[in-house]
Amino acid sequence: MLAKFTVSNFKNFNSAFVLDLQDANAYAFNTASIKNGIVNNAIIYGHNGVGKTNLGLALFDILGHLTDKSSHEFYYEQYTNAINDSVLASFKYEFLFDGNIVNYEYEKISTKAIVAERILINGKELAKIDRQISNEATINFKGAETLKRELYNPDLSLLRYIKNNTELDKNLESKVLTTFFSFVDRMLFFRSLDDNMYQGIEKGTNDIMDDIIEKNNVNDLEQFLNKASIECTLNTVNNFKGKSIAFDFEGNTIPFYHIASTGTISLILFYYWLQMLRENSKVSFLFIDEFDAFYHHELSALIVEELKKTGVQFILTTHNTSIMTNDLLRPDCYFLMNKNKIRSLAKSTAKELREAHNIEKMYKADSFHV
């Protein structure tokens, strides 16, 4: 699980910006939203322009050098902060895997070029390089003793170099490293605004409808849409491209995309990824930017409930305060963000929050301050 993340000199984040998911309270309700003392279900609020999307991009910067998964370099072209004198963006992650703490940090000048990199497992430094000082790496993993230490190519991650070029001794540290890489490989970021952009999970593109048909999920999709108050009957039809999904009106079929609303099309995209979320261990961490931009508030709540069922750690961004309720999550799962910091509702007021409090009403009354 992701426990803590710090970023600085990346896009709008000039100084250190810290997202701490460990700062949970001892509430006795919606306990499944917290795992091992870490927030498992988080929703972020903030004014336009404070950097909610950039926070997601910062969290997923790690994909650029540790994986071959899909990433959109276009969104990383303006990399460092415009008013910061440094050319280095800094990223620090803290993860918890089965009681083991992984601290991974690095500095980059672009999404590929790494200047410094370091990993600690349970406080022990196991690999480090700082090209500002030397191109020679420190490697303390057992089994990596014969690896070449000089790494001159800044596009080559030290950690990925170790993973791909040696068989480490089978011990706790190598096991945790494998778990760490597996987690990063299964991270997913997506948004369903104008560009339908995603990062992580897979390389390339799949046709959404083809994927649903191939997984025999057309009936399940129909049930999902009806549950979302989109009354419909679905069927598969043949066209010049093969099979596709269509609305069935008592035997008269109309291709899905010919009459589906913007909100319904957005919901189909969500369902496409939900299939993967439901598959055991397919997704480790999920970030959805403006997750309910096209949804009715009741549908927004349904989406959160569906995500909770998967057990996957997720972070959502939204402007929809109707889902800011203790019936859905809890005060330490809702976060308020401005350009300089982010804190949960529980940490944004001196008042002791209880399950009976109407936290949306309190929010609109300006009772919380980051």
LINNORFEN-V884726 format. One record per backbone hydrogen bond with DSSP energy under -0.5 kcal/mol. CO is the residue of the C=O (numbers start at 1). NH is the residue of the N-H. If there is no record, write none. Layout:
CO	NH
CO	NH
This chain:
1	3
1	96
3	21
3	22
4	94
5	19
6	92
7	17
8	90
10	13
12	14
13	9
13	10
14	9
16	18
17	7
17	19
18	20
18	342
19	5
19	21
21	39
22	24
25	27
30	33
31	34
33	40
33	41
35	38
37	24
38	35
40	314
42	316
43	335
44	318
45	337
47	50
51	55
52	56
53	57
54	58
55	59
56	60
58	61
59	62
60	63
61	64
62	65
62	66
63	67
70	200
71	73
72	75
73	76
74	77
77	79
79	11
81	84
87	89
89	108
90	8
91	106
92	6
93	104
94	3
94	4
95	102
97	100
100	97
100	102
101	103
101	122
102	95
102	104
103	120
104	93
105	118
106	91
107	115
107	116
108	89
112	114
113	109
113	110
113	115
115	131
116	107
117	129
118	105
119	126
119	127
120	103
121	124
123	125
124	121
124	126
126	140
126	141
127	119
128	138
129	117
130	133
130	134
134	130
135	137
135	151
137	139
138	128
141	144
142	169
144	147
149	137
149	151
150	152
152	154
153	156
154	114
155	157
157	161
158	162
159	163
160	164
161	165
162	166
166	168
169	171
171	175
172	176
173	177
174	178
175	179
176	180
177	181
178	182
179	183
180	184
181	185
182	186
183	186
184	187
185	201
186	284
186	285
187	201
188	287
189	199
190	289
197	191
199	189
200	202
202	70
207	211
208	212
209	213
210	214
211	215
212	217
213	216
217	221
218	222
219	223
220	224
221	225
222	226
223	227
224	228
225	230
226	229
229	231
233	248
235	246
237	244
239	242
242	239
244	237
245	256
246	235
247	249
247	254
248	250
249	252
251	253
252	249
254	247
255	258
255	259
256	259
256	260
261	265
262	266
263	267
264	268
265	269
266	270
267	271
268	272
269	273
270	274
271	275
272	276
273	277
274	278
275	279
276	279
279	282
284	313
285	188
286	315
287	190
287	289
288	291
288	317
289	192
290	293
292	295
296	300
297	301
298	302
299	303
300	304
301	305
302	306
303	307
304	308
305	309
306	310
307	310
307	311
308	311
313	286
314	42
315	288
316	44
317	291
319	321
320	323
321	324
323	325
324	360
325	328
325	329
330	333
330	334
331	345
331	346
333	43
333	335
334	345
335	45
336	343
341	338
343	336
344	347
345	348
348	369
351	353
354	357
357	359
358	362
359	363
360	364
361	365
362	367
363	366
